[in-house]
Amino acid sequence: RYVYRHIYNRQQDVHFDSDVGHYVADTPLGEPDAKYWNSQPELLEQRRAAVDTFC
């Protein structure tokens, strides 16, 4: 399982979980980032492949 966390001002606002397969907003501040990153198939494929690299 690979988890990427985006933290701003000591608060997690977006995370990517390889079990889910896309970015999930944890706060309202992270919603635009999650929407933008989920719209980029190359970035999603890179994150999904990271599970093979790191795990």
C-alpha positions, 0 to 999 in steps of 0.5 A: 500500500502506497500513501502520498500525503500533501501537508500544508501548514501542518495539516493534511489537505490531500492524499493519494492512496494506492488502494483507492487509486486517486487523490482524495481531499481531506479539507476544503482547501485541498478540493481544487488540488485533488480535482486538478490532479485527478484530471491528469492521467499521467500523474495518476499513472505515476502515483499508481506505479509508485506502489511497485517502486516503493512497496 
